[in-house]
Amino acid sequence: MRSGSASSEFSRGLIDRSGYASEKFAEGYDRHRLSPPPAVLKILTLVAQAERPRLVVDLGAGTGLSTRVWAGYAEQIVGIEANARMLKWARRVTQEPNIRYVQAFASNTGLCAGSADLVTCAQAFHWMEPAAVLREAGRILRSGGVFAAYDYDVPPAIHPEIDPAFAVHFAARRRARERLGLQAGSATWPKEQHLERIRESGLFCSAREIVCHGFQEVDAVRVTGLAESLGGPRTIFGEAAPEVEETFVHLREAAERVLANRSWPMVVSYRIRLGVK
Ligand SMILES: C[S@@+](CC[C@H](N)C(=O)[O-])C[C@H]1O[C@@H](n2cnc3c(N)ncnc32)[C@H](O)[C@@H]1O
């Protein structure tokens, strides 16, 4: 593991209490969470004016969902991940020879200055101390290269009978986190402020938000698996927040009732906050 600095303490604390390092979490995460749709890749390569980027660096790569997706679109891809358990799974399920992973904090990648066309941060920028990570992104990007922090909206649009149950469960998790002092990174670094952080860094000649969407076929198992992976396993709440379990059961029942044995296209909205160096 590349040594962290004081700026990594925030991420380290978050990872320690996230439940993401627990046994089996990475496997379920990788099965149920989402890979970015082609529209995200198209937008980023267009803005970076790199039809086939030479190097894409994915910060907070997790199990590699946002890293592997670049295999056919870029020459080389490097995933940077601090959590050893997530990284182990990423390495296990990544076959593509043009992808490698580094166990490191995003503020200290060890990569060469000016080498990257794109630095991405998928569902991960709110886990990081933004100033230090933007400095590192600015260092490793070539001139005209793009830093992009992108996130999908939760809950996704699945079905009018499932979406409210998903929203209630997600809200119950958030309230329980607040009450138990298990706050997610977004409580400190809200996603809505990513663009402001990029602008105020002064490292990018232009910054803006672009939105797009993708589709993903889901069945009831995938819907509940996705909900389970958002914000860590339910076990981190223990018996201190029974409403998390109750709302989860309600969501599962709604998904099973509506989707039964079929799959259904879910619509996922993405917000890409980007800066051009
Ligand atoms: C929600 S996951 C996103 C994973 C992946 N990008 C995806 O789209 O599924 C956030 C990941 O960022 C990692 N992470 C958080 N802070 C980090 C940091 N400062 N440096 C590197 N990785 C970090 C966490 O360990 C976690 O695996």
The ligand as a Gaussian input file, in Angstrom:
#p B3LYP/6-31G(d) Opt

LIG

0 1
 C      -18.778000       3.383000      -3.433000
 S      -17.251000       2.699000      -3.855000
 C      -17.175000       3.012000      -5.608000
 C      -16.427000       1.918000      -6.326000
 C      -16.453000       1.984000      -7.847000
 N      -15.852000       3.190000      -8.347000
 C      -17.861000       1.829000      -8.386000
 O      -18.276000       2.661000      -9.212000
 O      -18.539000       0.867000      -8.029000
 C      -16.075000       3.857000      -3.223000
 C      -14.672000       3.237000      -3.162000
 O      -13.699000       4.268000      -2.952000
 C      -12.684000       3.752000      -2.107000
 N      -11.978000       4.892000      -1.514000
 C      -12.477000       5.765000      -0.620000
 N      -11.587000       6.729000      -0.351000
 C      -10.494000       6.453000      -1.096000
 C       -9.256000       7.107000      -1.287000
 N       -8.967000       8.239000      -0.656000
 N       -8.377000       6.569000      -2.148000
 C       -8.668000       5.421000      -2.823000
 N       -9.829000       4.757000      -2.682000
 C      -10.741000       5.275000      -1.844000
 C      -13.458000       2.910000      -1.114000
 O      -12.619000       1.983000      -0.456000
 C      -14.504000       2.251000      -2.003000
 O      -14.062000       1.022000      -2.504000

